[in-house]
């Protein structure tokens, strides 16, 4: 039987091609070298189409999670080469998927004699390498590597069934008081973002979303205890003295490459405990399991501005209850009462929202960012 073409792949392919052309030209203008091969629209469509149909298959009861990277074996360092390359198709991808469900392992895809095939695996990919990732059944993420010396990846688009979400890379330009976390996730706030190390707060966001239990993280200004007015006392799991390993690693870029990951995992796991984790803006851990309370004399939050960094997604003023459950409502209240603080909320369904006070709107701004964290 002939397989139907995934319509969203055909729709998004030309736009993705234009994106990679533009950013390749910008990278060349900055003098960057060793850039990945520029994918054409036909190849983009084929990879996205195959990944989508593979995502709907099951192998021994498991849904595949795989990452396809478009590069030749010569571009990869220490590639694992198959003696007989695999045809690029859902059947072949589903069979090898159990061995590919590991962070940083990519199936290398290349074209030979006019046909796309899987030549093996690699852990090293060049700058601007085109990546298609199967995150869940019917959920496909297109991203690229942001720099040879960085662990950072930049999401370009998310496809979920017939829903296409293209990341608005100019989202931060449209918000005069855009939070630094959003800028770091978008990766286009400055030219050095191509080579700088990942913001620890970004990695914490990924970690707290990954455990799947939902959680809240409150980032409070160091040097003040004003935030305690919005927290029920005593804090069930207060940390004394403050845990500073994450703070130390954030200041030591060389050590961070080897040690930051395990520390992020340990700290991020604390957000799975009921209540909120408390972290200073210097990354000092103050406690977890904290209960948020409305500040004495402060009004209830009735409206927040909501936005998502997706092309064509409008900004709207909504009641915070429309964003989610108790975590979202309490986070909005905390930021309303503690305007120098930032609240990060992960839902069990994968939604991720950052709450920050907007001086321009004179209200809490809720930034839905899960499209950047997949």
N, C-alpha and C positions, 0 to 999 in steps of 0.2 A: 504494500500500500504506500502511496506517495504521501509524505507528511505535509500538512498545511504549513504555510509560512506564518510565523508570528508577526502579526500586523504591526505591533509596536516597534519591532526591530527595524522594519522597513521605514517607518515614520521617523525614527530618531537617528538613523544612520547618517544622513547628510548633515544634520546639525552637529553630531559628534565629530564628524570629519572636519567641519569648519572650526570647531573648537581646538582640535589638535593642530591644525594648520596654524592658527593664530598663536597658540602658546609655543609652538616650535619656533616660529619666527621671532617671538619675543625672547626665547631662550638663546637663540643664535645671536641676537642683537646684544645680549648681555655677555657674550663670549663663552657660553656654556658648550662643552664638548661631550662626546660619547652619548649623543642623544639616540633614543630608540627610533626604529623605523616608523615612518609616518603611515598609519593605516588608511586605506581608501574606504569609501563608503560601502562597497560591496563586501569587503572583508569584515568590516564592523557589523554589518547586517548578519553575516553568516555566523559570527561568534555569538552575538546576542541571541539569535534565533536558536542555535544549538544549545546554549546554556539554559534558555527558558524551557525547552522541551525536556532536557535532561533533569531539570529541577522538579518536574512532575512525576518522574519515575521513582521507583523504590527498589532497593537492593537488600534482600533479606530483612525487609521490614523497616529499613532506614532510608530517609530522604537524603540525597547527596548534597554535600557541601564542598564545592570545588572552586578553584581560582584558575582562570585561563589567562596566560600572559602571551602577548603576541611578540615574539622575538625569535631570531634564528639561534641554533646551538652555538654558533661562533660568538654571539653577544653575551652568552651566559658564562659565568665563572664556575668551574667544577660542575658542569651539567651531568645529570644522570641520563644516559642515552639508551633508548630502546633499540634492540637489534632490528626489530620490525616495527616501524612507526605505526600508530593507530590512526584509522580514518577519523576525522572530526565528525562525530555523530552522537546522538543521545545514548545509544546502546553502549558504545565504547566508554564514554565518560562515566556512565552509571556503574560499569564494572570496576573501574579503577578508583572510584570515589572514596571507598573506605580507607584507602591508603593516603588520600590527599587531604583528609580532614584534620590538618595541622596548621597552625599559624605560620605564615611565611613560606609555605610550599606551593609552587605554581606548576601547572601543566604548561609546558612550552608548546606553542602553536606556531607553525610556519607554513608557507606555501611552496610546493614543489610540483613542477609539471602542471601548473594550473590548479592543483588541488590542495586544500588545507589539510594538515595532518598534525597529530600530536607526536612530537619527537622524544619526549621524556619529561623530566622535572628539573627545576632549578630553584635555588633560594636567593639568587642574586639577579636583579633586573636593572636595566638602565633608566636614566631620567626620561620621563614622559612615556614610559612603556604603557601601552594600552592593556588594561586588565578588565576582565569580565568575571564577576564573582557571583556564585550561586549562594545566597544567604538563607533561603527558605523556599519551600514550594511556591513557584510563581513569582518569587522576589529576586530580582537581578540588580546588581549594583555595578556601574561602570566607574572606574577610577584610574588614577595613574600615580606612579611614583614621583614624589616631589623633590628628590635629590639623592645622589649617590651616597652622601655622608649622613643622610637623615633617615629616620624610621617613619617618616611622615608620608601619608598617602592623602590624596585629595579626591573626594567624591565629585563626580561630574554629573551623574544622572542616576535615578532609581526608577526601575520599572516594576510595577506590581500588577500583574494581569494586563488589563487594557489602560491602566493609569500610568502616565509618564510624568515624572517629576525631574525637571532639569534645574540643577542648583544655580541660583542667581549669584554669580561671582561678584556682582556689584552691589549686593545687598548691604554691605557695610557702608558704601558710599551714600546710600539713600537714608541712612540714620545718623544724624550728627552726633548722637551719644551712644553709638553702637558699642556693646560690651566687648572687651578684649578677647573673651573666650570665643565669641562668634567670629571675630577677625582671625584668630588662630586656626579655627576649624575650616574656615573658607580658604585660608592660605594665600590670599592675594592682597594682604594689607601692605606688604612692602616687598621689594625685590629680594631681601635677605631671607624671606620666608621659605625660599627654595632650599636653603642650606642650613637654617638654624634648627636646633633641637626642638622636640615637641614640648609644648607647655605642659607641666605636670597636671594642671587642672583639666586639660583636654584628655590626658590619659586616665585621670580619675573618672571623668565623665564616661569614657568607654568602659572602664572597669565596673562602675556601679550599674551600668545598663546591662552588662554581660551576665551578671549573676541571676537575673531574671526574677528576682523577688520584689523589685521596686525599692525605692529608697530616696532619702533626702539628704542633701549636703548644704550646710549653711556656711558661707565664707564671710567672716566678720573682720573688721579692721583690727589690726594689732595695736596694743598700747592703750586700749580702752575697754571697760567692762559695761558700756551702755547697752550692749546686746542682751545682757542678763535680764533686763526689764521685760524682754519678750520670751523668756524661757522659764518654764516651771522649775522651781528649785526644791530640793537639790536635783542635780543632773544624775540620773541613775548610774551612768558609767562615765563619770568625770575622770579625766586623766591628769595626774599630778605627780611630778611636774609634766609640763606639756611634752608630747612626743615630737622630737625635732629631726628625726632621721630624714624625713621627706624634705624638710626645710634645708638641711645640710646638702642633700643631693641636688636640690634645685640650684644651689650656688656652685656646685662642682660638676661642670659639664662632662669632664673626662670620666669621673667615677659613675656618673648617672647612666652612661651607656650600658654598664654592666649590672648595676645594682638598682636602678630606678624601677625596672619592671617588677621584680619581686616585692619591693616596698609598696608600689602602687597597688598591686594585687592584695597585699595584706591590709592596707588602709582602706581601699575601696570596698573590701568585703565587709567592713564594719557597717556600711550603709544598709546591709540586709537586715540589721536589727531594727525592730520597730522603734520609730522615733527618728530624729535627725542627727547627723554627724556634724560636729562643730570644728571648723578649721580656720585659722587666721589667714589673712592675705599673704603672710610669709610662709604658709604651708605648715604651721605648727598645729598638731592635733590636740584639741582641748577636751574632747569627749564624744560620746555617741549615745544613741537612745534618748536624746533630749526631746522634751515635749514643748511645742510652741504654744504660747499664750498671747492673746491680744494685750498690747501695752495699755496700762491703766490710763483711761481718759481718751484713748484713741478710737476713732470710729471704725466700724466694720468696712472692709473693702467691698465695694459694690460693682466696681468697673476696673478692668485692666485692658491695656492695648495688647492685641495678639497679632503676631506676624510669624511668617515662615520664610526662610531664604530660598524660595522656589520661584522661578520665572512665572509671572502671571498671577501669583497668589496675593490677594489683597490684604491689607492691614485692616483690622476691625477692632472696635471697642466692645468687649463682651463681659459678662459676669464670670468671675473666676471659676464658679462651679461648672461652667460649660467646658472647661479645659480638662477636668478629671475629678478625682475624689478629694478626700480630706487632705492628702498631701499637698495638692495644688492650692487648695483654699488657704491652708495654714502658711504655705510658703509665700503666697501673695500678701497675706497679712503681715508676715514677718518683715518683708522688704518694705511694705508701706510704713511700718513703724520704725524700722532701722534702715534708713535710706542709704547708708554707706555699705550695706551688706548686699550679698548676692546669694540667691537660693537656686540650687540645681535639684530637679525632681525627675526621677526615673519611674515610669509606670511598669507594671508587670507585663503589659502588652507591648513593651518596647518603645513607647513614646518617651521623649526626653525634652524637658522644658527648662529654660533658664529664666529666672525672674530677676529683674534689675529695675531700680528706680530710674525713670526717664524725666530729667529736668525739663526737656523740651515739651513733653506732654503733661507734666505735673501729675503723673500717675505711674503705677507699676506697669512695666512692659514685659510681657511673657513671650519669649522667643522659643518656638518649637524647633528643635535642632536634630531630631532623630535621623533625618535624611542625610546628615553629615557624619553620623556615627556608625552607620551600617558597615 
